[in-house]
Amino acid sequence: MIGQFGINMLVPVFICSFLGIFLDKKLGTNFLVIVLFFVGAIAGGYNVYRFSRQIFGKDSGQSAYLHKSRMHRGDSNEGKDHQNQQDTL
């Protein structure tokens, strides 16, 4: 999983940097590599953000599900007591 974070960050940076170098040579400019490097860094950062949200979102959902099931097990006796009180009224 840690390797996936690195790949998500580095691939857009390298692709944009190489595209910037290619365009600079083709167009005779010197600034596109810098601009596209930062575009790649922002895209890579966004990829890492989305990936981490996806990972922690699953863990959080699983934790909530497990916590919910624990609460129901604890509430099962309380529910019966509450039901018994209503039956006596």
PDB file of N, CA, C and O in Angstrom:
ATOM      1  N   MET A   1       0.823  -1.189   0.000  1.00  0.00           N
ATOM      2  CA  MET A   1       0.000   0.000   0.000  1.00  0.00           C
ATOM      3  C   MET A   1       0.872   1.260   0.000  1.00  0.00           C
ATOM      4  O   MET A   1       0.529   2.255  -0.638  1.00  0.00           O
ATOM      5  N   ILE A   2       1.978   1.215   0.705  1.00  0.00           N
ATOM      6  CA  ILE A   2       2.870   2.382   0.726  1.00  0.00           C
ATOM      7  C   ILE A   2       3.450   2.615  -0.658  1.00  0.00           C
ATOM      8  O   ILE A   2       3.605   3.758  -1.088  1.00  0.00           O
ATOM      9  N   GLY A   3       3.772   1.532  -1.354  1.00  0.00           N
ATOM     10  CA  GLY A   3       4.267   1.657  -2.720  1.00  0.00           C
ATOM     11  C   GLY A   3       3.243   2.302  -3.636  1.00  0.00           C
ATOM     12  O   GLY A   3       3.596   3.046  -4.550  1.00  0.00           O
ATOM     13  N   GLN A   4       1.986   2.016  -3.391  1.00  0.00           N
ATOM     14  CA  GLN A   4       0.923   2.613  -4.206  1.00  0.00           C
ATOM     15  C   GLN A   4       0.864   4.127  -4.020  1.00  0.00           C
ATOM     16  O   GLN A   4       0.587   4.858  -4.971  1.00  0.00           O
ATOM     17  N   PHE A   5       1.119   4.595  -2.811  1.00  0.00           N
ATOM     18  CA  PHE A   5       1.170   6.044  -2.587  1.00  0.00           C
ATOM     19  C   PHE A   5       2.280   6.675  -3.423  1.00  0.00           C
ATOM     20  O   PHE A   5       2.080   7.717  -4.048  1.00  0.00           O
ATOM     21  N   GLY A   6       3.453   6.036  -3.432  1.00  0.00           N
ATOM     22  CA  GLY A   6       4.574   6.562  -4.212  1.00  0.00           C
ATOM     23  C   GLY A   6       4.285   6.576  -5.698  1.00  0.00           C
ATOM     24  O   GLY A   6       4.599   7.542  -6.395  1.00  0.00           O
ATOM     25  N   ILE A   7       3.685   5.498  -6.180  1.00  0.00           N
ATOM     26  CA  ILE A   7       3.353   5.429  -7.607  1.00  0.00           C
ATOM     27  C   ILE A   7       2.322   6.489  -7.960  1.00  0.00           C
ATOM     28  O   ILE A   7       2.436   7.150  -8.992  1.00  0.00           O
ATOM     29  N   ASN A   8       1.313   6.655  -7.106  1.00  0.00           N
ATOM     30  CA  ASN A   8       0.286   7.666  -7.360  1.00  0.00           C
ATOM     31  C   ASN A   8       0.856   9.072  -7.394  1.00  0.00           C
ATOM     32  O   ASN A   8       0.307   9.942  -8.071  1.00  0.00           O
ATOM     33  N   MET A   9       1.935   9.310  -6.686  1.00  0.00           N
ATOM     34  CA  MET A   9       2.538  10.640  -6.658  1.00  0.00           C
ATOM     35  C   MET A   9       3.544  10.831  -7.791  1.00  0.00           C
ATOM     36  O   MET A   9       3.561  11.883  -8.430  1.00  0.00           O
ATOM     37  N   LEU A  10       4.374   9.836  -8.044  1.00  0.00           N
ATOM     38  CA  LEU A  10       5.487  10.018  -8.972  1.00  0.00           C
ATOM     39  C   LEU A  10       5.112   9.908 -10.446  1.00  0.00           C
ATOM     40  O   LEU A  10       5.688  10.609 -11.278  1.00  0.00           O
ATOM     41  N   VAL A  11       4.173   9.054 -10.782  1.00  0.00           N
ATOM     42  CA  VAL A  11       3.829   8.861 -12.194  1.00  0.00           C
ATOM     43  C   VAL A  11       3.324  10.155 -12.839  1.00  0.00           C
ATOM     44  O   VAL A  11       3.820  10.506 -13.909  1.00  0.00           O
ATOM     45  N   PRO A  12       2.379  10.878 -12.260  1.00  0.00           N
ATOM     46  CA  PRO A  12       1.963  12.135 -12.901  1.00  0.00           C
ATOM     47  C   PRO A  12       3.092  13.174 -12.982  1.00  0.00           C
ATOM     48  O   PRO A  12       3.165  13.938 -13.944  1.00  0.00           O
ATOM     49  N   VAL A  13       3.960  13.198 -11.983  1.00  0.00           N
ATOM     50  CA  VAL A  13       5.070  14.155 -12.008  1.00  0.00           C
ATOM     51  C   VAL A  13       6.015  13.828 -13.164  1.00  0.00           C
ATOM     52  O   VAL A  13       6.419  14.720 -13.909  1.00  0.00           O
ATOM     53  N   PHE A  14       6.365  12.550 -13.310  1.00  0.00           N
ATOM     54  CA  PHE A  14       7.276  12.161 -14.395  1.00  0.00           C
ATOM     55  C   PHE A  14       6.643  12.372 -15.763  1.00  0.00           C
ATOM     56  O   PHE A  14       7.299  12.876 -16.674  1.00  0.00           O
ATOM     57  N   ILE A  15       5.396  11.999 -15.919  1.00  0.00           N
ATOM     58  CA  ILE A  15       4.734  12.159 -17.219  1.00  0.00           C
ATOM     59  C   ILE A  15       4.657  13.630 -17.603  1.00  0.00           C
ATOM     60  O   ILE A  15       4.964  13.992 -18.738  1.00  0.00           O
ATOM     61  N   CYS A  16       4.252  14.470 -16.675  1.00  0.00           N
ATOM     62  CA  CYS A  16       4.150  15.900 -16.975  1.00  0.00           C
ATOM     63  C   CYS A  16       5.522  16.523 -17.202  1.00  0.00           C
ATOM     64  O   CYS A  16       5.671  17.398 -18.055  1.00  0.00           O
ATOM     65  N   SER A  17       6.518  16.085 -16.453  1.00  0.00           N
ATOM     66  CA  SER A  17       7.869  16.627 -16.644  1.00  0.00           C
ATOM     67  C   SER A  17       8.417  16.247 -18.017  1.00  0.00           C
ATOM     68  O   SER A  17       8.968  17.093 -18.720  1.00  0.00           O
ATOM     69  N   PHE A  18       8.270  14.998 -18.395  1.00  0.00           N
ATOM     70  CA  PHE A  18       8.758  14.575 -19.712  1.00  0.00           C
ATOM     71  C   PHE A  18       7.975  15.234 -20.837  1.00  0.00           C
ATOM     72  O   PHE A  18       8.546  15.563 -21.877  1.00  0.00           O
ATOM     73  N   LEU A  19       6.689  15.428 -20.645  1.00  0.00           N
ATOM     74  CA  LEU A  19       5.892  16.149 -21.632  1.00  0.00           C
ATOM     75  C   LEU A  19       6.370  17.599 -21.744  1.00  0.00           C
ATOM     76  O   LEU A  19       6.444  18.151 -22.842  1.00  0.00           O
ATOM     77  N   GLY A  20       6.692  18.210 -20.601  1.00  0.00           N
ATOM     78  CA  GLY A  20       7.213  19.576 -20.616  1.00  0.00           C
ATOM     79  C   GLY A  20       8.554  19.672 -21.315  1.00  0.00           C
ATOM     80  O   GLY A  20       8.789  20.624 -22.059  1.00  0.00           O
ATOM     81  N   ILE A  21       9.439  18.713 -21.094  1.00  0.00           N
ATOM     82  CA  ILE A  21      10.740  18.703 -21.774  1.00  0.00           C
ATOM     83  C   ILE A  21      10.531  18.552 -23.279  1.00  0.00           C
ATOM     84  O   ILE A  21      11.154  19.259 -24.072  1.00  0.00           O
ATOM     85  N   PHE A  22       9.654  17.628 -23.667  1.00  0.00           N
ATOM     86  CA  PHE A  22       9.371  17.413 -25.089  1.00  0.00           C
ATOM     87  C   PHE A  22       8.815  18.685 -25.731  1.00  0.00           C
ATOM     88  O   PHE A  22       9.267  19.092 -26.801  1.00  0.00           O
ATOM     89  N   LEU A  23       7.836  19.309 -25.078  1.00  0.00           N
ATOM     90  CA  LEU A  23       7.232  20.522 -25.643  1.00  0.00           C
ATOM     91  C   LEU A  23       8.221  21.687 -25.669  1.00  0.00           C
ATOM     92  O   LEU A  23       8.207  22.489 -26.603  1.00  0.00           O
ATOM     93  N   ASP A  24       9.079  21.787 -24.652  1.00  0.00           N
ATOM     94  CA  ASP A  24      10.089  22.845 -24.652  1.00  0.00           C
ATOM     95  C   ASP A  24      11.042  22.693 -25.837  1.00  0.00           C
ATOM     96  O   ASP A  24      11.397  23.681 -26.480  1.00  0.00           O
ATOM     97  N   LYS A  25      11.452  21.469 -26.124  1.00  0.00           N
ATOM     98  CA  LYS A  25      12.346  21.245 -27.271  1.00  0.00           C
ATOM     99  C   LYS A  25      11.618  21.514 -28.583  1.00  0.00           C
ATOM    100  O   LYS A  25      12.189  22.097 -29.504  1.00  0.00           O
ATOM    101  N   LYS A  26      10.373  21.095 -28.669  1.00  0.00           N
ATOM    102  CA  LYS A  26       9.596  21.246 -29.900  1.00  0.00           C
ATOM    103  C   LYS A  26       9.251  22.700 -30.176  1.00  0.00           C
ATOM    104  O   LYS A  26       9.306  23.149 -31.321  1.00  0.00           O
ATOM    105  N   LEU A  27       8.896  23.439 -29.125  1.00  0.00           N
ATOM    106  CA  LEU A  27       8.456  24.821 -29.292  1.00  0.00           C
ATOM    107  C   LEU A  27       9.565  25.845 -29.081  1.00  0.00           C
ATOM    108  O   LEU A  27       9.386  27.022 -29.395  1.00  0.00           O
ATOM    109  N   GLY A  28      10.700  25.416 -28.557  1.00  0.00           N
ATOM    110  CA  GLY A  28      11.812  26.335 -28.323  1.00  0.00           C
ATOM    111  C   GLY A  28      11.605  27.222 -27.104  1.00  0.00           C
ATOM    112  O   GLY A  28      12.119  28.340 -27.054  1.00  0.00           O
ATOM    113  N   THR A  29      10.857  26.731 -26.121  1.00  0.00           N
ATOM    114  CA  THR A  29      10.626  27.492 -24.894  1.00  0.00           C
ATOM    115  C   THR A  29      11.423  26.876 -23.757  1.00  0.00           C
ATOM    116  O   THR A  29      12.036  25.821 -23.922  1.00  0.00           O
ATOM    117  N   ASN A  30      11.415  27.534 -22.603  1.00  0.00           N
ATOM    118  CA  ASN A  30      12.156  27.034 -21.446  1.00  0.00           C
ATOM    119  C   ASN A  30      11.318  26.948 -20.173  1.00  0.00           C
ATOM    120  O   ASN A  30      11.848  26.593 -19.120  1.00  0.00           O
ATOM    121  N   PHE A  31      10.059  27.255 -20.240  1.00  0.00           N
ATOM    122  CA  PHE A  31       9.266  27.328 -19.009  1.00  0.00           C
ATOM    123  C   PHE A  31       8.198  26.240 -18.877  1.00  0.00           C
ATOM    124  O   PHE A  31       7.660  26.037 -17.788  1.00  0.00           O
ATOM    125  N   LEU A  32       7.890  25.551 -19.950  1.00  0.00           N
ATOM    126  CA  LEU A  32       6.800  24.573 -19.880  1.00  0.00           C
ATOM    127  C   LEU A  32       7.129  23.405 -18.963  1.00  0.00           C
ATOM    128  O   LEU A  32       6.233  22.852 -18.325  1.00  0.00           O
ATOM    129  N   VAL A  33       8.395  23.024 -18.889  1.00  0.00           N
ATOM    130  CA  VAL A  33       8.758  21.915 -18.007  1.00  0.00           C
ATOM    131  C   VAL A  33       8.460  22.267 -16.550  1.00  0.00           C
ATOM    132  O   VAL A  33       8.044  21.403 -15.779  1.00  0.00           O
ATOM    133  N   ILE A  34       8.663  23.503 -16.174  1.00  0.00           N
ATOM    134  CA  ILE A  34       8.402  23.928 -14.792  1.00  0.00           C
ATOM    135  C   ILE A  34       6.897  23.960 -14.520  1.00  0.00           C
ATOM    136  O   ILE A  34       6.433  23.490 -13.481  1.00  0.00           O
ATOM    137  N   VAL A  35       6.157  24.512 -15.451  1.00  0.00           N
ATOM    138  CA  VAL A  35       4.712  24.610 -15.294  1.00  0.00           C
ATOM    139  C   VAL A  35       4.096  23.208 -15.226  1.00  0.00           C
ATOM    140  O   VAL A  35       3.282  22.923 -14.347  1.00  0.00           O
ATOM    141  N   LEU A  36       4.484  22.353 -16.144  1.00  0.00           N
ATOM    142  CA  LEU A  36       3.913  21.007 -16.168  1.00  0.00           C
ATOM    143  C   LEU A  36       4.401  20.157 -14.990  1.00  0.00           C
ATOM    144  O   LEU A  36       3.692  19.253 -14.550  1.00  0.00           O
ATOM    145  N   PHE A  37       5.598  20.437 -14.479  1.00  0.00           N
ATOM    146  CA  PHE A  37       6.055  19.743 -13.280  1.00  0.00           C
ATOM    147  C   PHE A  37       5.108  20.023 -12.119  1.00  0.00           C
ATOM    148  O   PHE A  37       4.718  19.105 -11.397  1.00  0.00           O
ATOM    149  N   PHE A  38       4.737  21.285 -11.937  1.00  0.00           N
ATOM    150  CA  PHE A  38       3.830  21.637 -10.846  1.00  0.00           C
ATOM    151  C   PHE A  38       2.417  21.093 -11.086  1.00  0.00           C
ATOM    152  O   PHE A  38       1.725  20.712 -10.142  1.00  0.00           O
ATOM    153  N   VAL A  39       2.000  21.062 -12.337  1.00  0.00           N
ATOM    154  CA  VAL A  39       0.695  20.447 -12.649  1.00  0.00           C
ATOM    155  C   VAL A  39       0.725  18.968 -12.274  1.00  0.00           C
ATOM    156  O   VAL A  39      -0.236  18.453 -11.703  1.00  0.00           O
ATOM    157  N   GLY A  40       1.832  18.281 -12.594  1.00  0.00           N
ATOM    158  CA  GLY A  40       1.973  16.872 -12.232  1.00  0.00           C
ATOM    159  C   GLY A  40       2.023  16.673 -10.730  1.00  0.00           C
ATOM    160  O   GLY A  40       1.464  15.706 -10.212  1.00  0.00           O
ATOM    161  N   ALA A  41       2.692  17.583 -10.019  1.00  0.00           N
ATOM    162  CA  ALA A  41       2.759  17.476  -8.560  1.00  0.00           C
ATOM    163  C   ALA A  41       1.380  17.665  -7.930  1.00  0.00           C
ATOM    164  O   ALA A  41       1.029  16.972  -6.976  1.00  0.00           O
ATOM    165  N   ILE A  42       0.616  18.586  -8.457  1.00  0.00           N
ATOM    166  CA  ILE A  42      -0.737  18.799  -7.940  1.00  0.00           C
ATOM    167  C   ILE A  42      -1.618  17.592  -8.253  1.00  0.00           C
ATOM    168  O   ILE A  42      -2.392  17.151  -7.404  1.00  0.00           O
ATOM    169  N   ALA A  43      -1.503  17.060  -9.466  1.00  0.00           N
ATOM    170  CA  ALA A  43      -2.281  15.873  -9.832  1.00  0.00           C
ATOM    171  C   ALA A  43      -1.883  14.678  -8.972  1.00  0.00           C
ATOM    172  O   ALA A  43      -2.743  13.912  -8.540  1.00  0.00           O
ATOM    173  N   GLY A  44      -0.586  14.514  -8.723  1.00  0.00           N
ATOM    174  CA  GLY A  44      -0.125  13.419  -7.871  1.00  0.00           C
ATOM    175  C   GLY A  44      -0.618  13.569  -6.444  1.00  0.00           C
ATOM    176  O   GLY A  44      -1.030  12.590  -5.822  1.00  0.00           O
ATOM    177  N   GLY A  45      -0.581  14.778  -5.926  1.00  0.00           N
ATOM    178  CA  GLY A  45      -1.096  15.025  -4.580  1.00  0.00           C
ATOM    179  C   GLY A  45      -2.576  14.733  -4.483  1.00  0.00           C
ATOM    180  O   GLY A  45      -3.051  14.204  -3.479  1.00  0.00           O
ATOM    181  N   TYR A  46      -3.301  15.080  -5.529  1.00  0.00           N
ATOM    182  CA  TYR A  46      -4.739  14.795  -5.541  1.00  0.00           C
ATOM    183  C   TYR A  46      -4.986  13.288  -5.609  1.00  0.00           C
ATOM    184  O   TYR A  46      -5.900  12.776  -4.964  1.00  0.00           O
ATOM    185  N   ASN A  47      -4.168  12.580  -6.393  1.00  0.00           N
ATOM    186  CA  ASN A  47      -4.294  11.116  -6.452  1.00  0.00           C
ATOM    187  C   ASN A  47      -4.062  10.486  -5.081  1.00  0.00           C
ATOM    188  O   ASN A  47      -4.811   9.602  -4.666  1.00  0.00           O
ATOM    189  N   VAL A  48      -3.035  10.934  -4.389  1.00  0.00           N
ATOM    190  CA  VAL A  48      -2.737  10.400  -3.056  1.00  0.00           C
ATOM    191  C   VAL A  48      -3.879  10.718  -2.095  1.00  0.00           C
ATOM    192  O   VAL A  48      -4.255   9.881  -1.274  1.00  0.00           O
ATOM    193  N   TYR A  49      -4.422  11.911  -2.195  1.00  0.00           N
ATOM    194  CA  TYR A  49      -5.550  12.306  -1.348  1.00  0.00           C
ATOM    195  C   TYR A  49      -6.754  11.391  -1.587  1.00  0.00           C
ATOM    196  O   TYR A  49      -7.358  10.895  -0.636  1.00  0.00           O
ATOM    197  N   ARG A  50      -7.100  11.170  -2.860  1.00  0.00           N
ATOM    198  CA  ARG A  50      -8.238  10.305  -3.174  1.00  0.00           C
ATOM    199  C   ARG A  50      -7.992   8.879  -2.708  1.00  0.00           C
ATOM    200  O   ARG A  50      -8.897   8.228  -2.184  1.00  0.00           O
ATOM    201  N   PHE A  51      -6.762   8.387  -2.900  1.00  0.00           N
ATOM    202  CA  PHE A  51      -6.431   7.025  -2.491  1.00  0.00           C
ATOM    203  C   PHE A  51      -6.530   6.874  -0.977  1.00  0.00           C
ATOM    204  O   PHE A  51      -7.066   5.882  -0.483  1.00  0.00           O
ATOM    205  N   SER A  52      -6.017   7.853  -0.244  1.00  0.00           N
ATOM    206  CA  SER A  52      -6.064   7.764   1.217  1.00  0.00           C
ATOM    207  C   SER A  52      -7.503   7.891   1.736  1.00  0.00           C
ATOM    208  O   SER A  52      -7.870   7.228   2.706  1.00  0.00           O
ATOM    209  N   ARG A  53      -8.303   8.725   1.105  1.00  0.00           N
ATOM    210  CA  ARG A  53      -9.712   8.831   1.503  1.00  0.00           C
ATOM    211  C   ARG A  53     -10.435   7.508   1.272  1.00  0.00           C
ATOM    212  O   ARG A  53     -11.268   7.090   2.076  1.00  0.00           O
ATOM    213  N   GLN A  54     -10.101   6.859   0.159  1.00  0.00           N
ATOM    214  CA  GLN A  54     -10.716   5.576  -0.158  1.00  0.00           C
ATOM    215  C   GLN A  54     -10.335   4.518   0.879  1.00  0.00           C
ATOM    216  O   GLN A  54     -11.180   3.742   1.325  1.00  0.00           O
ATOM    217  N   ILE A  55      -9.075   4.494   1.253  1.00  0.00           N
ATOM    218  CA  ILE A  55      -8.603   3.509   2.229  1.00  0.00           C
ATOM    219  C   ILE A  55      -9.215   3.769   3.598  1.00  0.00           C
ATOM    220  O   ILE A  55      -9.752   2.854   4.222  1.00  0.00           O
ATOM    221  N   PHE A  56      -9.136   5.017   4.072  1.00  0.00           N
ATOM    222  CA  PHE A  56      -9.638   5.316   5.403  1.00  0.00           C
ATOM    223  C   PHE A  56     -11.158   5.316   5.446  1.00  0.00           C
ATOM    224  O   PHE A  56     -11.739   5.096   6.509  1.00  0.00           O
ATOM    225  N   GLY A  57     -11.807   5.555   4.335  1.00  0.00           N
ATOM    226  CA  GLY A  57     -13.259   5.478   4.279  1.00  0.00           C
ATOM    227  C   GLY A  57     -13.738   4.063   4.470  1.00  0.00           C
ATOM    228  O   GLY A  57     -14.746   3.838   5.139  1.00  0.00           O
ATOM    229  N   LYS A  58     -13.028   3.088   3.890  1.00  0.00           N
ATOM    230  CA  LYS A  58     -13.399   1.684   4.060  1.00  0.00           C
ATOM    231  C   LYS A  58     -13.193   1.262   5.507  1.00  0.00           C
ATOM    232  O   LYS A  58     -14.056   0.605   6.089  1.00  0.00           O
ATOM    233  N   ASP A  59     -12.050   1.635   6.098  1.00  0.00           N
ATOM    234  CA  ASP A  59     -11.783   1.272   7.487  1.00  0.00           C
ATOM    235  C   ASP A  59     -12.816   1.888   8.408  1.00  0.00           C
ATOM    236  O   ASP A  59     -13.296   1.244   9.341  1.00  0.00           O
ATOM    237  N   SER A  60     -13.154   3.129   8.144  1.00  0.00           N
ATOM    238  CA  SER A  60     -14.124   3.815   8.976  1.00  0.00           C
ATOM    239  C   SER A  60     -15.500   3.159   8.867  1.00  0.00           C
ATOM    240  O   SER A  60     -16.198   3.004   9.869  1.00  0.00           O
ATOM    241  N   GLY A  61     -15.889   2.774   7.651  1.00  0.00           N
ATOM    242  CA  GLY A  61     -17.167   2.108   7.469  1.00  0.00           C
ATOM    243  C   GLY A  61     -17.195   0.765   8.155  1.00  0.00           C
ATOM    244  O   GLY A  61     -18.206   0.391   8.750  1.00  0.00           O
ATOM    245  N   GLN A  62     -16.088   0.024   8.080  1.00  0.00           N
ATOM    246  CA  GLN A  62     -16.025  -1.262   8.741  1.00  0.00           C
ATOM    247  C   GLN A  62     -16.057  -1.086  10.251  1.00  0.00           C
ATOM    248  O   GLN A  62     -16.707  -1.863  10.950  1.00  0.00           O
ATOM    249  N   SER A  63     -15.372  -0.086  10.757  1.00  0.00           N
ATOM    250  CA  SER A  63     -15.382   0.160  12.193  1.00  0.00           C
ATOM    251  C   SER A  63     -16.776   0.537  12.668  1.00  0.00           C
ATOM    252  O   SER A  63     -17.220   0.094  13.727  1.00  0.00           O
ATOM    253  N   ALA A  64     -17.460   1.354  11.885  1.00  0.00           N
ATOM    254  CA  ALA A  64     -18.814   1.745  12.267  1.00  0.00           C
ATOM    255  C   ALA A  64     -19.743   0.540  12.249  1.00  0.00           C
ATOM    256  O   ALA A  64     -20.606   0.398  13.116  1.00  0.00           O
ATOM    257  N   TYR A  65     -19.565  -0.320  11.264  1.00  0.00           N
ATOM    258  CA  TYR A  65     -20.394  -1.519  11.194  1.00  0.00           C
ATOM    259  C   TYR A  65     -20.136  -2.429  12.393  1.00  0.00           C
ATOM    260  O   TYR A  65     -21.074  -2.943  13.003  1.00  0.00           O
ATOM    261  N   LEU A  66     -18.857  -2.624  12.729  1.00  0.00           N
ATOM    262  CA  LEU A  66     -18.535  -3.467  13.875  1.00  0.00           C
ATOM    263  C   LEU A  66     -19.032  -2.845  15.167  1.00  0.00           C
ATOM    264  O   LEU A  66     -19.549  -3.546  16.038  1.00  0.00           O
ATOM    265  N   HIS A  67     -18.880  -1.538  15.297  1.00  0.00           N
ATOM    266  CA  HIS A  67     -19.337  -0.848  16.498  1.00  0.00           C
ATOM    267  C   HIS A  67     -20.855  -0.960  16.623  1.00  0.00           C
ATOM    268  O   HIS A  67     -21.381  -1.149  17.719  1.00  0.00           O
ATOM    269  N   LYS A  68     -21.542  -0.844  15.514  1.00  0.00           N
ATOM    270  CA  LYS A  68     -22.998  -0.939  15.516  1.00  0.00           C
ATOM    271  C   LYS A  68     -23.448  -2.331  15.968  1.00  0.00           C
ATOM    272  O   LYS A  68     -24.398  -2.463  16.740  1.00  0.00           O
ATOM    273  N   SER A  69     -22.755  -3.367  15.481  1.00  0.00           N
ATOM    274  CA  SER A  69     -23.147  -4.721  15.874  1.00  0.00           C
ATOM    275  C   SER A  69     -22.866  -4.955  17.353  1.00  0.00           C
ATOM    276  O   SER A  69     -23.614  -5.677  18.012  1.00  0.00           O
ATOM    277  N   ARG A  70     -21.826  -4.371  17.875  1.00  0.00           N
ATOM    278  CA  ARG A  70     -21.546  -4.508  19.310  1.00  0.00           C
ATOM    279  C   ARG A  70     -22.621  -3.820  20.136  1.00  0.00           C
ATOM    280  O   ARG A  70     -23.024  -4.311  21.191  1.00  0.00           O
ATOM    281  N   MET A  71     -23.079  -2.672  19.639  1.00  0.00           N
ATOM    282  CA  MET A  71     -24.119  -1.959  20.368  1.00  0.00           C
ATOM    283  C   MET A  71     -25.409  -2.768  20.390  1.00  0.00           C
ATOM    284  O   MET A  71     -26.110  -2.793  21.401  1.00  0.00           O
ATOM    285  N   HIS A  72     -25.720  -3.423  19.290  1.00  0.00           N
ATOM    286  CA  HIS A  72     -26.954  -4.208  19.250  1.00  0.00           C
ATOM    287  C   HIS A  72     -26.873  -5.403  20.187  1.00  0.00           C
ATOM    288  O   HIS A  72     -27.868  -5.773  20.810  1.00  0.00           O
ATOM    289  N   ARG A  73     -25.705  -6.002  20.289  1.00  0.00           N
ATOM    290  CA  ARG A  73     -25.563  -7.118  21.215  1.00  0.00           C
ATOM    291  C   ARG A  73     -25.750  -6.654  22.650  1.00  0.00           C
ATOM    292  O   ARG A  73     -26.355  -7.359  23.458  1.00  0.00           O
ATOM    293  N   GLY A  74     -25.234  -5.470  22.973  1.00  0.00           N
ATOM    294  CA  GLY A  74     -25.378  -4.940  24.324  1.00  0.00           C
ATOM    295  C   GLY A  74     -26.787  -4.461  24.600  1.00  0.00           C
ATOM    296  O   GLY A  74     -27.271  -4.525  25.730  1.00  0.00           O
ATOM    297  N   ASP A  75     -27.450  -3.972  23.540  1.00  0.00           N
ATOM    298  CA  ASP A  75     -28.802  -3.447  23.700  1.00  0.00           C
ATOM    299  C   ASP A  75     -29.860  -4.542  23.704  1.00  0.00           C
ATOM    300  O   ASP A  75     -31.012  -4.276  24.046  1.00  0.00           O
ATOM    301  N   SER A  76     -29.497  -5.762  23.332  1.00  0.00           N
ATOM    302  CA  SER A  76     -30.514  -6.807  23.219  1.00  0.00           C
ATOM    303  C   SER A  76     -31.185  -7.072  24.558  1.00  0.00           C
ATOM    304  O   SER A  76     -32.398  -7.282  24.601  1.00  0.00           O
ATOM    305  N   ASN A  77     -30.433  -7.069  25.650  1.00  0.00           N
ATOM    306  CA  ASN A  77     -31.033  -7.278  26.969  1.00  0.00           C
ATOM    307  C   ASN A  77     -31.853  -6.081  27.394  1.00  0.00           C
ATOM    308  O   ASN A  77     -32.917  -6.227  27.995  1.00  0.00           O
ATOM    309  N   GLU A  78     -31.352  -4.886  27.078  1.00  0.00           N
ATOM    310  CA  GLU A  78     -32.082  -3.684  27.437  1.00  0.00           C
ATOM    311  C   GLU A  78     -33.399  -3.617  26.673  1.00  0.00           C
ATOM    312  O   GLU A  78     -34.416  -3.177  27.207  1.00  0.00           O
ATOM    313  N   GLY A  79     -33.368  -4.060  25.408  1.00  0.00           N
ATOM    314  CA  GLY A  79     -34.589  -4.062  24.607  1.00  0.00           C
ATOM    315  C   GLY A  79     -35.631  -4.988  25.193  1.00  0.00           C
ATOM    316  O   GLY A  79     -36.819  -4.666  25.198  1.00  0.00           O
ATOM    317  N   LYS A  80     -35.196  -6.147  25.694  1.00  0.00           N
ATOM    318  CA  LYS A  80     -36.131  -7.089  26.306  1.00  0.00           C
ATOM    319  C   LYS A  80     -36.704  -6.523  27.592  1.00  0.00           C
ATOM    320  O   LYS A  80     -37.891  -6.687  27.876  1.00  0.00           O
ATOM    321  N   ASP A  81     -35.856  -5.854  28.374  1.00  0.00           N
ATOM    322  CA  ASP A  81     -36.345  -5.239  29.603  1.00  0.00           C
ATOM    323  C   ASP A  81     -37.365  -4.163  29.287  1.00  0.00           C
ATOM    324  O   ASP A  81     -38.389  -4.048  29.962  1.00  0.00           O
ATOM    325  N   HIS A  82     -37.083  -3.376  28.260  1.00  0.00           N
ATOM    326  CA  HIS A  82     -37.994  -2.309  27.870  1.00  0.00           C
ATOM    327  C   HIS A  82     -39.303  -2.905  27.373  1.00  0.00           C
ATOM    328  O   HIS A  82     -40.376  -2.381  27.670  1.00  0.00           O
ATOM    329  N   GLN A  83     -39.222  -3.993  26.622  1.00  0.00           N
ATOM    330  CA  GLN A  83     -40.416  -4.647  26.120  1.00  0.00           C
ATOM    331  C   GLN A  83     -41.224  -5.246  27.265  1.00  0.00           C
ATOM    332  O   GLN A  83     -42.453  -5.177  27.259  1.00  0.00           O
ATOM    333  N   ASN A  84     -40.551  -5.826  28.238  1.00  0.00           N
ATOM    334  CA  ASN A  84     -41.249  -6.398  29.400  1.00  0.00           C
ATOM    335  C   ASN A  84     -41.955  -5.316  30.192  1.00  0.00           C
ATOM    336  O   ASN A  84     -43.048  -5.546  30.709  1.00  0.00           O
ATOM    337  N   GLN A  85     -41.351  -4.137  30.300  1.00  0.00           N
ATOM    338  CA  GLN A  85     -41.986  -3.042  31.030  1.00  0.00           C
ATOM    339  C   GLN A  85     -43.227  -2.584  30.304  1.00  0.00           C
ATOM    340  O   GLN A  85     -44.225  -2.251  30.942  1.00  0.00           O
ATOM    341  N   GLN A  86     -43.191  -2.559  28.959  1.00  0.00           N
ATOM    342  CA  GLN A  86     -44.367  -2.135  28.207  1.00  0.00           C
ATOM    343  C   GLN A  86     -45.479  -3.179  28.332  1.00  0.00           C
ATOM    344  O   GLN A  86     -46.657  -2.824  28.380  1.00  0.00           O
ATOM    345  N   ASP A  87     -45.111  -4.472  28.386  1.00  0.00           N
ATOM    346  CA  ASP A  87     -46.105  -5.514  28.496  1.00  0.00           C
ATOM    347  C   ASP A  87     -46.849  -5.434  29.841  1.00  0.00           C
ATOM    348  O   ASP A  87     -48.036  -5.752  29.913  1.00  0.00           O
ATOM    349  N   THR A  88     -46.163  -5.017  30.882  1.00  0.00           N
ATOM    350  CA  THR A  88     -46.794  -4.963  32.196  1.00  0.00           C
ATOM    351  C   THR A  88     -47.708  -3.759  32.322  1.00  0.00           C
ATOM    352  O   THR A  88     -48.600  -3.747  33.170  1.00  0.00           O
ATOM    353  N   LEU A  89     -47.505  -2.755  31.500  1.00  0.00           N
ATOM    354  CA  LEU A  89     -48.362  -1.574  31.576  1.00  0.00           C
ATOM    355  C   LEU A  89     -49.628  -1.860  30.882  1.00  0.00           C
ATOM    356  O   LEU A  89     -50.506  -1.000  30.821  1.00  0.00           O
TER     357      LEU A  89
END
